[in-house]
Amino acid sequence: MSISVTPKAATQIRKALAKRGGGMGLRVAVKTSGCSGYAYALEFADAAAADDLAFESEGVQLLVEARSLPLLDGTQLDWVREGLNEGFKFSNPNASATCGCGESFAV
């Protein structure tokens, strides 16, 4: 099981960590929410929690809660620009449906 980032996403994560003055990496989780059932949650991490699993991708440390990993396995996080908006985009092979805004998914 794993999760990865694209080179563009890794660059943005490194920039954000530098801007905030450091950190261990990016914590990725899934919470019950949104119109499709699950929503992605991202936060910068200064240390790993007891139930975090660590992955390295493109030189960036990713921390995933153990209970979230089955829903995130194989997911790739990208940084995209669409019109005037830019941000992270999840390519999750486990998602059977996503909401119109792209913020939540179902399995």
Secondary structure, 3 states (H helix, E strand, C coil): CCCEECHHHHHHHHHHHHHCCCCCEEEEEEEEECCCEEEEEEEEECCCCCCEEEEEECCEEEEEECCCHHHHCCCEEEEEEECCEEEEEEECCCCCEECCCCCEEEC
